[in-house]
């Protein structure tokens, strides 16, 4: 016990003599702990926790490619989605999403929020149900249909899509 006390006193004296070294050591320690925490969170989220949707092993993402322009992954356009839906026979359903921002204006002025633009069947394809209210109706994503908004726990939904590999 005596040696521990002596070691602590020696450490305190050393830190007082070299405050810059103490500061650098503290910053290095904080960054190391932070990076380890981030790495653990990513590994845990991807390999152990899994997606927050039922049957995550039945989800896949489809991208377009343009090898002549050296583009391995391009987002699918809505027109391609409609063509693929009409021709495909292998998938239970095809849904579309694209994350972005939306602006909402209120009495205090406009505010920007994170959001996603999705096809009307996205919630059905993910087998996700709202805690309150309804999601989209069939046809809400047709050309010329009135705009429809679903408010919800955007971070959880986007996290599920990101964990599936669709959002960088």
N, CA, C and O of each residue as an XYZ file, in Angstrom:
672
protein
N       0.827     -1.192      0.000
C       0.000      0.000      0.000
C       0.871      1.256      0.000
O       0.541      2.262     -0.626
N       1.973      1.171      0.706
C       2.896      2.306      0.794
C       3.489      2.617     -0.580
O       3.644      3.784     -0.940
N       3.820      1.573     -1.350
C       4.419      1.812     -2.670
C       3.405      2.439     -3.632
O       3.781      3.257     -4.471
N       2.148      2.073     -3.524
C       1.111      2.688     -4.362
C       1.010      4.174     -4.063
O       0.900      4.993     -4.975
N       1.048      4.521     -2.769
C       0.982      5.933     -2.362
C       2.176      6.698     -2.911
O       2.029      7.821     -3.392
N       3.346      6.101     -2.842
C       4.556      6.762     -3.345
C       4.477      6.942     -4.861
O       4.860      7.986     -5.389
N       3.978      5.918     -5.557
C       3.842      6.024     -7.011
C       2.872      7.129     -7.406
O       3.132      7.867     -8.357
N       1.758      7.252     -6.691
C       0.792      8.320     -6.980
C       1.396      9.692     -6.739
O       1.216     10.600     -7.550
N       2.109      9.853     -5.636
C       2.763     11.142     -5.344
C       3.807     11.470     -6.398
O       3.901     12.619     -6.830
N       4.591     10.490     -6.821
C       5.577     10.719     -7.866
C       4.897     11.128     -9.170
O       5.366     12.028     -9.867
N       3.784     10.457     -9.496
C       3.047     10.813    -10.703
C       2.510     12.230    -10.657
O       2.578     12.947    -11.656
N       1.980     12.646     -9.524
C       1.450     14.010     -9.375
C       2.566     15.028     -9.503
O       2.399     16.049    -10.171
N       3.705     14.766     -8.870
C       4.844     15.701     -8.979
C       5.316     15.809    -10.422
O       5.634     16.902    -10.891
N       5.363     14.673    -11.135
C       5.803     14.696    -12.537
C       4.845     15.498    -13.406
O       5.269     16.232    -14.299
N       3.557     15.355    -13.141
C       2.566     16.105    -13.924
C       2.666     17.593    -13.652
O       2.461     18.403    -14.556
N       2.983     17.971    -12.403
C       3.147     19.396    -12.078
C       4.374     19.977    -12.760
O       4.364     21.134    -13.179
N       5.430     19.185    -12.872
C       6.666     19.672    -13.495
C       6.504     19.848    -15.000
O       7.072     20.771    -15.584
N       5.738     18.972    -15.624
C       5.562     18.982    -17.083
C       4.074     19.061    -17.436
O       3.497     18.055    -17.849
N       3.428     20.240    -17.285
C       1.989     20.322    -17.569
C       1.648     20.068    -19.049
O       0.571     19.553    -19.349
N       2.545     20.422    -19.966
C       2.272     20.175    -21.391
C       2.211     18.670    -21.664
O       1.346     18.204    -22.405
N       3.113     17.930    -21.075
C       3.100     16.477    -21.245
C       1.836     15.874    -20.659
O       1.251     14.956    -21.234
N       1.416     16.397    -19.508
C       0.187     15.904    -18.887
C      -1.013     16.176    -19.787
O      -1.895     15.329    -19.929
N      -1.040     17.360    -20.395
C      -2.137     17.718    -21.292
C      -2.155     16.796    -22.508
O      -3.211     16.286    -22.884
N      -0.998     16.581    -23.121
C      -0.903     15.718    -24.307
C      -1.305     14.288    -23.953
O      -2.007     13.629    -24.721
N      -0.863     13.809    -22.793
C      -1.221     12.457    -22.370
C      -2.731     12.340    -22.154
O      -3.334     11.330    -22.515
N      -3.338     13.368    -21.567
C      -4.788     13.345    -21.330
C      -5.558     13.330    -22.640
O      -6.519     12.577    -22.794
N      -5.135     14.166    -23.586
C      -5.798     14.210    -24.899
C      -5.646     12.868    -25.613
O      -6.603     12.354    -26.192
N      -4.437     12.303    -25.569
C      -4.203     11.009    -26.212
C      -5.072      9.926    -25.593
O      -5.656      9.110    -26.306
N      -5.157      9.918    -24.283
C      -5.990      8.942    -23.594
C      -7.467      9.116    -23.962
O      -8.163      8.133    -24.214
N      -7.943     10.363    -23.992
C      -9.344     10.628    -24.346
C      -9.648     10.182    -25.772
O     -10.688      9.569    -26.017
N      -8.749     10.482    -26.722
C      -8.964     10.056    -28.107
C      -8.956      8.536    -28.228
O      -9.767      7.964    -28.956
N      -8.046      7.889    -27.521
C      -7.982      6.430    -27.556
C      -9.253      5.791    -27.022
O      -9.774      4.844    -27.612
N      -9.750      6.307    -25.907
C     -10.992      5.772    -25.332
C     -12.162      6.030    -26.284
O     -13.008      5.158    -26.484
N     -12.207      7.226    -26.870
C     -13.288      7.551    -27.803
C     -13.273      6.658    -29.034
O     -14.322      6.173    -29.457
N     -12.101      6.436    -29.612
C     -12.005      5.580    -30.794
C     -12.372      4.138    -30.476
O     -13.031      3.472    -31.274
N     -11.951      3.655    -29.320
C     -12.320      2.292    -28.921
C     -13.836      2.168    -28.732
O     -14.431      1.154    -29.096
N     -14.448      3.198    -28.167
C     -15.897      3.185    -27.974
C     -16.625      3.155    -29.314
O     -17.589      2.407    -29.482
N     -16.168      3.965    -30.266
C     -16.777      3.982    -31.600
C     -16.622      2.628    -32.280
O     -17.575      2.102    -32.855
N     -15.402      2.061    -32.212
C     -15.163      0.763    -32.847
C     -16.052     -0.315    -32.228
O     -16.628     -1.132    -32.947
N     -16.166     -0.321    -30.913
C     -17.021     -1.312    -30.260
C     -18.472     -1.127    -30.686
O     -19.161     -2.105    -30.978
N     -18.946      0.124    -30.725
C     -20.334      0.383    -31.106
C     -20.620     -0.113    -32.520
O     -21.672     -0.700    -32.770
N     -19.693      0.119    -33.441
C     -19.888     -0.347    -34.813
C     -19.906     -1.869    -34.886
O     -20.787     -2.452    -35.518
N     -18.945     -2.505    -34.248
C     -18.883     -3.971    -34.278
C     -20.130     -4.560    -33.625
O     -20.731     -5.493    -34.158
N     -20.515     -4.024    -32.485
C     -21.694     -4.527    -31.790
C     -22.947     -4.343    -32.656
O     -23.754     -5.261    -32.800
N     -23.094     -3.136    -33.232
C     -24.282     -2.847    -34.030
C     -24.391     -3.700    -35.269
O     -25.489     -4.115    -35.638
N     -23.270     -3.974    -35.925
C     -23.310     -4.726    -37.178
C     -23.361     -6.235    -36.938
O     -24.137     -6.936    -37.587
N     -22.546     -6.740    -36.015
C     -22.412     -8.190    -35.878
C     -23.284     -8.811    -34.789
O     -23.673     -9.972    -34.914
N     -23.596     -8.085    -33.744
C     -24.303     -8.698    -32.632
C     -25.757     -8.258    -32.517
O     -26.650     -9.092    -32.370
N     -25.996     -6.951    -32.583
C     -27.359     -6.465    -32.416
C     -28.228     -6.778    -33.621
O     -29.385     -7.172    -33.473
N     -27.682     -6.606    -34.793
C     -28.452     -6.845    -36.010
C     -29.352     -5.668    -36.335
O     -29.307     -4.632    -35.671
N     -30.156     -5.837    -37.346
C     -31.062     -4.785    -37.787
C     -32.299     -4.735    -36.898
O     -32.698     -5.745    -36.318
N     -32.890     -3.577    -36.798
C     -34.100     -3.403    -36.004
C     -35.356     -3.687    -36.816
O     -36.384     -3.039    -36.620
N     -35.275     -4.640    -37.714
C     -36.428     -5.025    -38.519
C     -36.570     -6.540    -38.445
O     -35.577     -7.242    -38.255
N     -37.791     -7.056    -38.593
C     -37.960     -8.509    -38.614
C     -37.297     -9.104    -39.862
O     -37.289     -8.484    -40.926
N     -36.757    -10.278    -39.722
C     -36.139    -11.020    -40.825
C     -35.105    -10.191    -41.594
O     -35.227    -10.045    -42.811
N     -34.102     -9.653    -40.919
C     -33.122     -8.821    -41.620
C     -32.312     -9.598    -42.652
O     -31.775     -9.008    -43.590
N     -32.219    -10.911    -42.488
C     -31.475    -11.718    -43.448
C     -32.183    -11.820    -44.800
O     -31.602    -12.308    -45.769
N     -33.414    -11.368    -44.867
C     -34.163    -11.418    -46.117
C     -34.121    -10.084    -46.870
O     -34.791     -9.931    -47.892
N     -33.342     -9.125    -46.374
C     -33.215     -7.822    -47.028
C     -31.952     -7.779    -47.874
O     -30.929     -8.362    -47.513
N     -32.030     -7.096    -48.980
C     -30.854     -6.856    -49.800
C     -30.989     -5.494    -50.458
O     -32.093     -4.967    -50.596
N     -29.883     -4.942    -50.855
C     -29.873     -3.659    -51.555
C     -29.424     -3.887    -52.982
O     -28.511     -4.670    -53.245
N     -30.069     -3.200    -53.892
C     -29.732     -3.326    -55.304
C     -29.272     -1.956    -55.787
O     -29.944     -0.948    -55.571
N     -28.124     -1.938    -56.440
C     -27.582     -0.712    -57.007
C     -27.432     -0.893    -58.512
O     -27.397     -2.013    -59.021
N     -27.347      0.221    -59.200
C     -26.990      0.196    -60.612
C     -25.478      0.368    -60.695
O     -24.848      0.794    -59.727
N     -24.892      0.041    -61.841
C     -23.462      0.239    -62.068
C     -23.259      0.807    -63.457
O     -24.057      0.564    -64.363
N     -22.190      1.562    -63.619
C     -21.813      2.093    -64.919
C     -20.309      1.884    -65.068
O     -19.529      2.796    -64.793
N     -19.894      0.689    -65.502
C     -18.466      0.394    -65.585
C     -17.701      1.318    -66.531
O     -16.516      1.571    -66.314
N     -18.358      1.824    -67.575
C     -17.655      2.705    -68.507
C     -17.223      4.011    -67.843
O     -16.276      4.653    -68.296
N     -17.909      4.405    -66.778
C     -17.527      5.612    -66.016
C     -16.891      5.253    -64.672
O     -16.713      6.113    -63.810
N     -16.554      3.979    -64.505
C     -15.915      3.481    -63.284
C     -16.774      3.755    -62.043
O     -16.262      4.123    -60.986
N     -18.079      3.569    -62.196
C     -19.004      3.738    -61.079
C     -19.583      2.371    -60.722
O     -20.385      1.801    -61.461
N     -19.149      1.861    -59.560
C     -19.592      0.536    -59.142
C     -20.971      0.562    -58.493
O     -21.721     -0.410    -58.584
N     -21.304      1.673    -57.838
C     -22.599      1.759    -57.166
C     -23.254      3.098    -57.478
O     -22.712      4.162    -57.180
N     -24.420      3.018    -58.080
C     -25.220      4.208    -58.350
C     -26.617      3.941    -57.793
O     -27.107      2.813    -57.858
N     -27.253      4.966    -57.251
C     -28.614      4.799    -56.740
C     -29.551      4.456    -57.884
O     -29.356      4.887    -59.020
N     -30.543      3.694    -57.572
C     -31.555      3.293    -58.550
C     -32.527      4.457    -58.735
O     -32.966      5.059    -57.755
N     -32.855      4.769    -59.952
C     -33.824      5.834    -60.209
C     -35.236      5.281    -60.026
O     -35.449      4.070    -60.076
N     -36.178      6.164    -59.816
C     -37.571      5.754    -59.639
C     -38.085      5.068    -60.900
O     -38.866      4.120    -60.815
N     -37.653      5.538    -62.069
C     -38.087      4.923    -63.330
C     -37.592      3.478    -63.413
O     -38.340      2.584    -63.808
N     -36.320      3.253    -63.036
C     -35.797      1.884    -63.036
C     -36.558      1.016    -62.037
O     -36.839     -0.151    -62.310
N     -36.888      1.585    -60.887
C     -37.639      0.833    -59.885
C     -38.959      0.332    -60.465
O     -39.307     -0.836    -60.291
N     -39.689      1.195    -61.146
C     -40.975      0.784    -61.734
C     -40.764     -0.302    -62.796
O     -41.542     -1.254    -62.870
N     -39.720     -0.165    -63.614
C     -39.427     -1.196    -64.619
C     -39.079     -2.523    -63.951
O     -39.572     -3.574    -64.359
N     -38.235     -2.476    -62.931
C     -37.819     -3.692    -62.247
C     -39.003     -4.371    -61.546
O     -39.119     -5.596    -61.554
N     -39.865     -3.569    -60.950
C     -41.047     -4.146    -60.296
C     -41.907     -4.901    -61.304
O     -42.427     -5.977    -61.006
N     -42.052     -4.337    -62.487
C     -42.905     -4.962    -63.504
C     -42.298     -6.257    -64.034
O     -43.031     -7.157    -64.445
N     -40.965     -6.365    -64.031
C     -40.308     -7.503    -64.658
C     -39.808     -8.561    -63.683
O     -39.599     -9.705    -64.089
N     -39.613     -8.228    -62.434
C     -38.974     -9.165    -61.507
C     -39.946    -10.230    -61.020
O     -41.148     -9.987    -60.918
N     -39.414    -11.412    -60.720
C     -40.215    -12.503    -60.172
C     -39.544    -13.136    -58.959
O     -40.065    -14.100    -58.398
N     -38.390    -12.605    -58.547
C     -37.613    -13.241    -57.487
C     -37.820    -12.637    -56.112
O     -37.606    -13.316    -55.108
N     -38.228    -11.390    -56.040
C     -38.304    -10.707    -54.757
C     -39.749    -10.596    -54.286
O     -40.678    -10.506    -55.089
N     -39.914    -10.605    -52.977
C     -41.246    -10.419    -52.397
C     -41.754     -9.021    -52.701
O     -42.924     -8.838    -53.039
N     -40.868     -8.029    -52.581
C     -41.226     -6.646    -52.936
C     -39.952     -5.859    -53.179
O     -38.876     -6.224    -52.707
N     -40.093     -4.778    -53.920
C     -38.995     -3.842    -54.167
C     -39.423     -2.482    -53.638
O     -40.502     -1.993    -53.972
N     -38.587     -1.876    -52.819
C     -38.885     -0.557    -52.260
C     -37.727      0.382    -52.563
O     -36.617     -0.053    -52.870
N     -37.998      1.651    -52.472
C     -37.020      2.687    -52.800
C     -36.841      3.604    -51.606
O     -37.811      3.938    -50.925
N     -35.601      4.016    -51.344
C     -35.362      5.068    -50.364
C     -34.142      5.871    -50.764
O     -33.226      5.371    -51.416
N     -34.156      7.105    -50.365
C     -33.020      8.002    -50.557
C     -33.042      8.990    -49.403
O     -34.031      9.694    -49.200
N     -31.955      9.042    -48.649
C     -31.951      9.964    -47.517
C     -31.628     11.376    -47.992
O     -30.986     11.564    -49.026
N     -32.073     12.347    -47.237
C     -31.845     13.742    -47.583
C     -32.350     14.650    -46.483
O     -32.555     14.212    -45.351
N     -32.547     15.893    -46.807
C     -33.075     16.848    -45.841
C     -34.379     17.430    -46.368
O     -34.605     17.503    -47.576
N     -35.216     17.835    -45.451
C     -36.482     18.469    -45.806
C     -36.604     19.764    -45.022
O     -36.088     19.878    -43.910
N     -37.278     20.725    -45.597
C     -37.503     22.001    -44.938
C     -38.975     22.113    -44.562
O     -39.859     21.896    -45.390
N     -39.222     22.450    -43.315
C     -40.579     22.672    -42.852
C     -40.673     24.101    -42.346
O     -39.807     24.560    -41.601
N     -41.730     24.809    -42.754
C     -41.904     26.192    -42.341
C     -43.034     26.270    -41.326
O     -44.100     25.683    -41.510
N     -42.782     26.990    -40.275
C     -43.780     27.203    -39.240
C     -43.833     28.663    -38.869
O     -43.229     29.486    -39.557
N     -44.531     29.017    -37.810
C     -44.636     30.416    -37.399
C     -43.278     31.041    -37.076
O     -43.085     32.243    -37.260
N     -42.333     30.217    -36.590
C     -41.005     30.751    -36.250
C     -40.074     30.793    -37.451
O     -38.927     31.222    -37.324
N     -40.540     30.360    -38.606
C     -39.706     30.346    -39.801
C     -39.369     28.930    -40.220
O     -39.773     27.974    -39.557
N     -38.631     28.780    -41.316
C     -38.317     27.437    -41.822
C     -37.251     26.762    -40.961
O     -36.378     27.410    -40.383
N     -37.359     25.430    -40.899
C     -36.372     24.621    -40.198
C     -36.026     23.424    -41.060
O     -36.881     22.881    -41.760
N     -34.770     23.016    -41.005
C     -34.322     21.889    -41.810
C     -34.220     20.642    -40.934
O     -33.711     20.699    -39.814
N     -34.710     19.510    -41.458
C     -34.700     18.243    -40.735
C     -34.093     17.164    -41.624
O     -34.130     17.259    -42.851
N     -33.534     16.139    -40.987
C     -33.095     14.962    -41.737
C     -34.330     14.164    -42.107
O     -35.290     14.091    -41.340
N     -34.296     13.573    -43.274
C     -35.446     12.805    -43.718
C     -35.042     11.796    -44.771
O     -33.859     11.627    -45.068
N     -36.018     11.139    -45.322
C     -35.774     10.182    -46.396
C     -36.961     10.234    -47.351
O     -38.098     10.462    -46.938
N     -36.684     10.023    -48.599
C     -37.708      9.939    -49.624
C     -37.854      8.451    -49.928
O     -36.896      7.804    -50.351
N     -39.047      7.911    -49.714
C     -39.246      6.471    -49.827
C     -40.459      6.171    -50.689
O     -41.337      7.012    -50.881
N     -40.482      4.944    -51.204
C     -41.665      4.500    -51.942
C     -42.752      4.132    -50.934
O     -42.473      3.908    -49.757
N     -43.971      4.075    -51.407
C     -45.112      3.851    -50.515
C     -45.052      2.494    -49.826
O     -45.666      2.316    -48.774
N     -44.331      1.538    -50.392
C     -44.288      0.201    -49.790
C     -43.052     -0.038    -48.917
O     -42.808     -1.176    -48.515
N     -42.276      0.989    -48.617
C     -41.045      0.797    -47.851
C     -41.319      0.206    -46.475
O     -40.631     -0.724    -46.052
N     -42.316      0.734    -45.772
C     -42.614      0.221    -44.435
C     -43.113     -1.217    -44.500
O     -42.799     -2.021    -43.623
N     -43.889     -1.548    -45.531
C     -44.358     -2.927    -45.696
C     -43.185     -3.857    -46.018
O     -43.116     -4.968    -45.493
N     -42.265     -3.411    -46.874
C     -41.112     -4.243    -47.227
C     -40.220     -4.495    -46.012
O     -39.675     -5.587    -45.857
N     -40.073     -3.497    -45.159
C     -39.263     -3.664    -43.950
C     -40.040     -4.333    -42.823
O     -39.475     -4.669    -41.782
N     -41.340     -4.523    -43.039
C     -42.244     -5.084    -42.025
C     -42.210     -4.243    -40.742
O     -42.175     -4.773    -39.632
N     -42.223     -2.929    -40.927
C     -42.226     -1.996    -39.800
C     -43.600     -1.347    -39.706
O     -44.190     -0.984    -40.723
N     -44.092     -1.206    -38.528
C     -45.391     -0.592    -38.289
C     -45.189      0.664    -37.446
O     -44.301      0.702    -36.594
N     -45.998      1.678    -37.674
C     -45.866      2.894    -36.862
C     -46.370      2.672    -35.443
O     -47.259      1.854    -35.208
N     -45.792      3.407    -34.505
C     -46.287      3.321    -33.132
C     -47.631      4.025    -33.010
O     -48.449      3.680    -32.157
N     -47.850      5.016    -33.873
C     -49.082      5.785    -33.835
C     -49.406      6.237    -35.253
O     -48.513      6.674    -35.979
N     -50.638      6.142    -35.647
C     -51.044      6.610    -36.968
C     -50.818      5.560    -38.041
O     -50.756      4.362    -37.761
N     -50.695      6.034    -39.277
C     -50.559      5.132    -40.415
C     -49.327      5.497    -41.222
O     -48.720      6.552    -41.033
N     -48.978      4.601    -42.121
C     -47.893      4.883    -43.058
C     -48.541      5.272    -44.390
O     -49.666      5.772    -44.406
N     -47.856      5.053    -45.479
C     -48.375      5.425    -46.781
C     -49.447      4.445    -47.252
O     -49.502      3.290    -46.829
N     -50.275      4.943    -48.127
C     -51.260      4.091    -48.798
C     -50.704      3.737    -50.175
O     -49.887      4.478    -50.722
N     -51.140      2.606    -50.742
C     -50.699      2.286    -52.106
C     -51.069      3.432    -53.053
O     -52.186      3.948    -53.013
N     -50.138      3.811    -53.882
C     -50.378      4.886    -54.839
C     -49.919      6.246    -54.357
O     -49.914      7.196    -55.139
N     -49.529      6.375    -53.084
C     -49.053      7.672    -52.592
C     -47.758      8.095    -53.279
O     -47.400      9.272    -53.247
N     -47.054      7.153    -53.898
C     -45.819      7.497    -54.594
C     -45.976      7.569    -56.111
O     -44.985      7.675    -56.832
N     -47.211      7.512    -56.595
C     -47.451      7.637    -58.038
C     -47.215      9.077    -58.482
O     -47.364     10.021    -57.705
N     -46.845      9.218    -59.748
C     -46.651     10.556    -60.312
C     -47.955     11.342    -60.235
O     -49.011     10.837    -60.616
N     -47.882     12.566    -59.745
C     -49.047     13.421    -59.651
C     -49.853     13.255    -58.375
O     -50.787     14.020    -58.135
N     -49.512     12.268    -57.548
C     -50.240     12.082    -56.282
C     -49.870     13.201    -55.318
O     -48.748     13.705    -55.363
N     -50.791     13.597    -54.448
C     -50.447     14.639    -53.480
C     -49.304     14.168    -52.572
O     -49.176     12.981    -52.275
N     -48.492     15.110    -52.148
C     -47.366     14.768    -51.281
C     -47.863     14.254    -49.943
O     -48.828     14.776    -49.386
N     -47.206     13.237    -49.434
C     -47.578     12.625    -48.164
C     -46.347     12.586    -47.272
O     -45.243     12.310    -47.740
N     -46.536     12.860    -45.995
C     -45.436     12.857    -45.037
C     -45.770     11.873    -43.929
O     -46.897     11.827    -43.437
N     -44.770     11.086    -43.543
C     -44.877     10.226    -42.370
C     -43.818     10.705    -41.392
O     -42.626     10.679    -41.697
N     -44.249     11.138    -40.229
C     -43.314     11.577    -39.197
C     -43.019     10.410    -38.283
O     -43.909      9.620    -37.967
N     -41.788     10.300    -37.861
C     -41.462      9.190    -36.980
C     -40.053      9.257    -36.459
O     -39.397     10.298    -36.489
N     -39.607      8.118    -35.981
C     -38.285      7.984    -35.410
C     -37.296      7.766    -36.540
O     -36.828      6.652    -36.772
N     -36.990      8.840    -37.231
C     -36.130      8.766    -38.405
C     -34.789      8.102    -38.104
O     -34.376      7.239    -38.878
N     -34.079      8.453    -37.019
C     -32.771      7.827    -36.797
C     -32.844      6.306    -36.717
O     -31.947      5.627    -37.218
N     -33.886      5.753    -36.101
C     -33.983      4.295    -35.989
C     -34.219      3.661    -37.354
O     -33.630      2.625    -37.663
N     -35.076      4.270    -38.176
C     -35.349      3.725    -39.501
C     -34.121      3.817    -40.383
O     -33.769      2.852    -41.061
N     -33.465      4.966    -40.380
C     -32.274      5.146    -41.202
C     -31.147      4.253    -40.699
O     -30.359      3.744    -41.497
N     -31.061      4.057    -39.389
C     -30.039      3.149    -38.856
C     -30.256      1.748    -39.397
O     -29.293      1.056    -39.729
N     -31.514      1.320    -39.490
C     -31.805     -0.019    -40.035
C     -31.375     -0.091    -41.492
O     -30.791     -1.093    -41.905
N     -31.647      0.938    -42.276
C     -31.265      0.950    -43.675
C     -29.748      1.032    -43.821
O     -29.169      0.367    -44.680
N     -29.104      1.849    -42.984
C     -27.646      1.991    -43.033
C     -26.983      0.665    -42.666
O     -26.006      0.271    -43.304
N     -27.496     -0.028    -41.649
C     -26.921     -1.309    -41.243
C     -27.067     -2.343    -42.340
O     -26.264     -3.272    -42.433
N     -28.093     -2.188    -43.176
C     -28.257     -3.102    -44.305
C     -27.266     -2.779    -45.416
O     -27.144     -3.542    -46.374
N     -26.562     -1.665    -45.301
C     -25.519     -1.325    -46.274
C     -25.944     -0.304    -47.295
O     -25.230     -0.099    -48.276
N     -27.072      0.346    -47.112
C     -27.579      1.226    -48.150
C     -27.239      2.672    -48.022
O     -27.377      3.415    -48.994
N     -26.798      3.116    -46.867
C     -26.491      4.531    -46.686
C     -25.064      4.650    -46.214
O     -24.672      4.031    -45.225
N     -24.297      5.436    -46.912
C     -22.892      5.644    -46.529
C     -22.792      6.746    -45.521
O     -21.694      7.074    -45.072
